[in-house]
Amino acid sequence: MKKSMAAVLLFLVLFPVFSQKVEEPSTDTDAKRLDTIRYGTETEIAALIQTLKTENTPGMDDELITVAKNTRNRSILSGVFSFFADREKTGLEERALKAIEERDDEANETVLAALAYLGKIKAVQAVLSIRSLLDAEESRFSGACIKALGLIGGSMPDAAETVEYLIDYYQNRTPGDENRREIIIALGEMKAAAGAPFLQEIVENNDERPVLRMSALDALAKIGDPGGLPAVLQAVESADPNIRSSAVAALGPFQGDEVNKTILEAFRDGYYKTRMAAAQAARDRRLAEAVPYLRFRAERDDVPAVKDEAIKALGAIGNSDSLAILSSLFAERKNTDRVRLLSAEMLLQDNADAYAAKVIEELDEAKQKNLTSLYNGFLRILSTAKAPALEDLARRFFVSGAVVEKSYALDMVRNNNFRSLADQVRELTNEKYGSLSRKAKVVVEQMGL
């Protein structure tokens, strides 16, 4: 009995210690990062946040939330808001609303970062506070308020009230041209049909500034309401090449033979942006009839950006004809690196199982001939592909690859769930491998290795 009591007492004494150990940082790196967050200067914390962004590491989120709640330092707050906004990570809503409501005590930079954050996470509960700030006519915040309302409005069950509010602000206040443009963009972001008639009026007004008409065309495309099509088709005939190209780009989501014919005709336009827009529209609607036009542009257009869009469109269409064209562009070693790499990327996206081995073959050829740029490009696109053939390549990189190759091998393992390479991944978690060890730990955690 005495032994039992002694064991219980020993457990009770040691249990708090064990509990505390669970909460301790798992590595020296984590411990140093915690110390930086808790005691570091704004410069040191900003540098750490940038590192966390690069690594896409969420492990310090709780500590960063605590810091944000208890500081008014503009650099720290804007950095934390930005880090969380990039990942659409919740947890800072209360602090962001406080920054808006107590803006006289906050730096402008902090308020702007808070608005951007609330927009990115689509914080519906923030709409009234943001509208109140916009109504206050504090011009330094107006654009950010409008942008946030547009992002949030798109996630609301009924965005009509916000649409009506923004249109009223456009028509009855004096928002200035830049904020008018922001309102038009916001209406597009909300994708609410209620905004389409207003946008059509802007597109059809030949006396309106071209930049606003172009923004309205883009917004109509995002909404995709059929009632907006006549205004878009009318703008295709504009004498202004920029409006014309914007109108062609806006045709993507609309349906009908007339739309298809208009897109195909746009491939003949002398203005390169209109040809780019035609390729984008063909891509958006998977327009098989456009394949011959896209081939011509991918092979012979004198503007590289047009070639890029044509190749992307061929990849999006993905039928046998377009894949054959892409395969030919990729295989021709006389083509530019840019054309070959983008063609290979499209092939891997469409059918990695069929094309991965060929891309690996060209990767090895590029290394043998010291074509560094081409080699690195093939590495990049292979690292995002999903195909069994990549397992042997990843294994090879783990054995004999340089740091960059091992890093890409980790991506291949994660993307393809190559659990047979678990031992090689675990080996790289050793601190002696520096940045590779941090990436390897993330892979181990994500894959449950």
Solvent accessible surface area in square Angstrom, and as a share of the most:
residue,aa,sasa,rsa
1,M,178,0.80
2,K,178,0.75
3,K,178,0.75
4,S,64,0.41
5,M,99,0.44
6,A,59,0.46
7,A,60,0.47
8,V,78,0.45
9,L,102,0.51
10,L,107,0.53
11,F,114,0.47
12,L,105,0.52
13,V,102,0.59
14,L,64,0.32
15,F,105,0.44
16,P,78,0.49
17,V,69,0.40
18,F,100,0.42
19,S,43,0.27
20,Q,113,0.50
21,K,129,0.55
22,V,127,0.73
23,E,147,0.66
24,E,93,0.42
25,P,42,0.26
26,S,97,0.62
27,T,37,0.21
28,D,110,0.57
29,T,30,0.17
30,D,34,0.18
31,A,37,0.29
32,K,142,0.60
33,R,22,0.08
34,L,20,0.10
35,D,73,0.38
36,T,35,0.20
37,I,4,0.02
38,R,125,0.46
39,Y,166,0.63
40,G,20,0.19
41,T,78,0.46
42,E,73,0.33
43,T,101,0.59
44,E,90,0.40
45,I,4,0.02
46,A,43,0.33
47,A,62,0.48
48,L,16,0.08
49,I,5,0.03
50,Q,106,0.47
51,T,48,0.28
52,L,0,0.00
53,K,63,0.27
54,T,110,0.64
55,E,44,0.20
56,N,95,0.49
57,T,22,0.13
58,P,80,0.50
59,G,57,0.55
60,M,15,0.07
61,D,7,0.04
62,D,113,0.59
63,E,42,0.19
64,L,0,0.00
65,I,28,0.14
66,T,74,0.43
67,V,25,0.14
68,A,0,0.00
69,K,104,0.44
70,N,118,0.61
71,T,29,0.17
72,R,106,0.39
73,N,48,0.24
74,R,134,0.49
75,S,36,0.23
76,I,15,0.07
77,L,0,0.00
78,S,17,0.11
79,G,17,0.16
80,V,0,0.00
81,F,2,0.01
82,S,42,0.27
83,F,2,0.01
84,F,0,0.00
85,A,7,0.06
86,D,86,0.44
87,R,63,0.23
88,E,101,0.45
89,K,77,0.33
90,T,77,0.45
91,G,31,0.30
92,L,1,0.00
93,E,36,0.16
94,E,135,0.61
95,R,9,0.03
96,A,0,0.00
97,L,34,0.17
98,K,76,0.32
99,A,0,0.00
100,I,2,0.01
101,E,112,0.50
102,E,66,0.30
103,R,49,0.18
104,D,128,0.67
105,D,97,0.50
106,E,15,0.07
107,A,19,0.15
108,N,72,0.37
109,E,78,0.35
110,T,0,0.00
111,V,0,0.00
112,L,68,0.34
113,A,18,0.14
114,A,0,0.00
115,L,0,0.00
116,A,56,0.43
117,Y,0,0.00
118,L,0,0.00
119,G,0,0.00
120,K,81,0.34
121,I,24,0.12
122,K,84,0.36
123,A,5,0.04
124,V,68,0.39
125,Q,112,0.50
126,A,0,0.00
127,V,12,0.07
128,L,141,0.70
129,S,26,0.17
130,I,0,0.00
131,R,48,0.18
132,S,70,0.45
133,L,2,0.01
134,L,1,0.01
135,D,64,0.33
136,A,48,0.37
137,E,102,0.46
138,E,40,0.18
139,S,96,0.62
140,R,114,0.42
141,F,2,0.01
142,S,6,0.04
143,G,20,0.19
144,A,25,0.19
145,C,0,0.00
146,I,0,0.00
147,K,109,0.46
148,A,2,0.01
149,L,1,0.00
150,G,0,0.00
151,L,43,0.21
152,I,0,0.00
153,G,1,0.01
154,G,41,0.39
155,S,51,0.33
156,M,45,0.20
157,P,142,0.90
158,D,97,0.50
159,A,11,0.09
160,A,45,0.35
161,E,117,0.53
162,T,2,0.01
163,V,4,0.02
164,E,123,0.55
165,Y,26,0.10
166,L,0,0.00
167,I,29,0.15
168,D,61,0.31
169,Y,6,0.02
170,Y,21,0.08
171,Q,104,0.46
172,N,105,0.54
173,R,76,0.28
174,T,130,0.75
175,P,14,0.09
176,G,33,0.32
177,D,59,0.31
178,E,107,0.48
179,N,27,0.14
180,R,65,0.24
181,R,80,0.29
182,E,21,0.09
183,I,0,0.00
184,I,0,0.00
185,I,49,0.25
186,A,2,0.02
187,L,1,0.00
188,G,0,0.00
189,E,53,0.24
190,M,8,0.04
191,K,122,0.52
192,A,18,0.14
193,A,58,0.45
194,A,57,0.44
195,G,1,0.01
196,A,1,0.01
197,P,78,0.49
198,F,18,0.07
199,L,0,0.00
200,Q,38,0.17
201,E,111,0.50
202,I,10,0.05
203,V,2,0.01
204,E,74,0.33
205,N,63,0.32
206,N,111,0.57
207,D,136,0.71
208,E,41,0.18
209,R,111,0.40
210,P,63,0.40
211,V,53,0.31
212,L,2,0.01
213,R,18,0.06
214,M,57,0.26
215,S,12,0.08
216,A,0,0.00
217,L,0,0.00
218,D,75,0.39
219,A,2,0.01
220,L,2,0.01
221,A,18,0.14
222,K,76,0.32
223,I,23,0.12
224,G,26,0.25
225,D,42,0.22
226,P,106,0.67
227,G,39,0.38
228,G,0,0.00
229,L,33,0.16
230,P,85,0.54
231,A,0,0.00
232,V,0,0.00
233,L,31,0.15
234,Q,95,0.42
235,A,3,0.02
236,V,18,0.10
237,E,141,0.63
238,S,21,0.13
239,A,101,0.78
240,D,42,0.22
241,P,48,0.30
242,N,54,0.28
243,I,3,0.01
244,R,51,0.19
245,S,10,0.06
246,S,23,0.15
247,A,0,0.00
248,V,1,0.00
249,A,37,0.28
250,A,2,0.02
251,L,0,0.00
252,G,2,0.02
253,P,59,0.37
254,F,5,0.02
255,Q,135,0.60
256,G,39,0.38
257,D,106,0.55
258,E,110,0.49
259,V,1,0.00
260,N,30,0.15
261,K,143,0.61
262,T,24,0.14
263,I,0,0.00
264,L,32,0.16
265,E,106,0.48
266,A,8,0.07
267,F,2,0.01
268,R,161,0.59
269,D,28,0.14
270,G,76,0.73
271,Y,55,0.21
272,Y,80,0.31
273,K,85,0.36
274,T,1,0.01
275,R,21,0.08
276,M,36,0.16
277,A,4,0.03
278,A,0,0.00
279,A,1,0.00
280,Q,47,0.21
281,A,0,0.00
282,A,0,0.00
283,R,72,0.26
284,D,71,0.37
285,R,38,0.14
286,R,140,0.51
287,L,10,0.05
288,A,52,0.40
289,E,100,0.45
290,A,0,0.00
291,V,10,0.06
292,P,88,0.55
293,Y,65,0.25
294,L,0,0.00
295,R,108,0.39
296,F,86,0.36
297,R,44,0.16
298,A,2,0.01
299,E,73,0.33
300,R,166,0.61
301,D,4,0.02
302,D,125,0.65
303,V,36,0.21
304,P,72,0.45
305,A,31,0.24
306,V,0,0.00
307,K,46,0.20
308,D,20,0.10
309,E,19,0.09
310,A,0,0.00
311,I,0,0.00
312,K,72,0.30
313,A,0,0.00
314,L,0,0.00
315,G,5,0.05
316,A,29,0.23
317,I,23,0.12
318,G,26,0.25
319,N,53,0.27
320,S,89,0.57
321,D,87,0.45
322,S,0,0.00
323,L,29,0.15
324,A,63,0.49
325,I,10,0.05
326,L,0,0.00
327,S,37,0.24
328,S,61,0.39
329,L,10,0.05
330,F,2,0.01
331,A,49,0.38
332,E,78,0.35
333,R,118,0.43
334,K,186,0.79
335,N,44,0.22
336,T,84,0.49
337,D,60,0.31
338,R,124,0.45
339,V,10,0.06
340,R,8,0.03
341,L,22,0.11
342,L,24,0.12
343,S,0,0.00
344,A,0,0.00
345,E,42,0.19
346,M,17,0.07
347,L,0,0.00
348,L,12,0.06
349,Q,125,0.55
350,D,58,0.30
351,N,63,0.32
352,A,12,0.09
353,D,102,0.53
354,A,62,0.48
355,Y,43,0.16
356,A,0,0.00
357,A,65,0.51
358,K,76,0.32
359,V,0,0.00
360,I,21,0.11
361,E,96,0.43
362,E,4,0.02
363,L,0,0.00
364,D,54,0.28
365,E,38,0.17
366,A,1,0.01
367,K,108,0.46
368,Q,147,0.65
369,K,110,0.47
370,N,128,0.65
371,L,82,0.41
372,T,89,0.52
373,S,80,0.51
374,L,6,0.03
375,Y,21,0.08
376,N,67,0.34
377,G,8,0.07
378,F,0,0.00
379,L,1,0.01
380,R,110,0.40
381,I,4,0.02
382,L,0,0.00
383,S,4,0.03
384,T,97,0.56
385,A,8,0.06
386,K,139,0.59
387,A,4,0.03
388,P,100,0.63
389,A,43,0.34
390,L,0,0.00
391,E,45,0.20
392,D,101,0.53
393,L,3,0.02
394,A,0,0.00
395,R,84,0.31
396,R,103,0.37
397,F,6,0.02
398,F,18,0.08
399,V,119,0.69
400,S,87,0.56
401,G,13,0.12
402,A,65,0.50
403,V,96,0.55
404,V,84,0.48
405,E,12,0.06
406,K,33,0.14
407,S,27,0.18
408,Y,50,0.19
409,A,0,0.00
410,L,0,0.00
411,D,22,0.11
412,M,0,0.00
413,V,0,0.00
414,R,78,0.28
415,N,49,0.25
416,N,28,0.15
417,N,84,0.43
418,F,19,0.08
419,R,116,0.42
420,S,76,0.49
421,L,0,0.00
422,A,11,0.08
423,D,102,0.53
424,Q,46,0.20
425,V,0,0.00
426,R,105,0.38
427,E,109,0.49
428,L,5,0.03
429,T,34,0.20
430,N,77,0.40
431,E,88,0.40
432,K,154,0.65
433,Y,64,0.24
434,G,33,0.32
435,S,71,0.46
436,L,6,0.03
437,S,0,0.00
438,R,72,0.26
439,K,54,0.23
440,A,0,0.00
441,K,57,0.24
442,V,31,0.18
443,V,0,0.00
444,V,33,0.19
445,E,141,0.63
446,Q,110,0.49
447,M,22,0.10
448,G,61,0.59
449,L,38,0.19
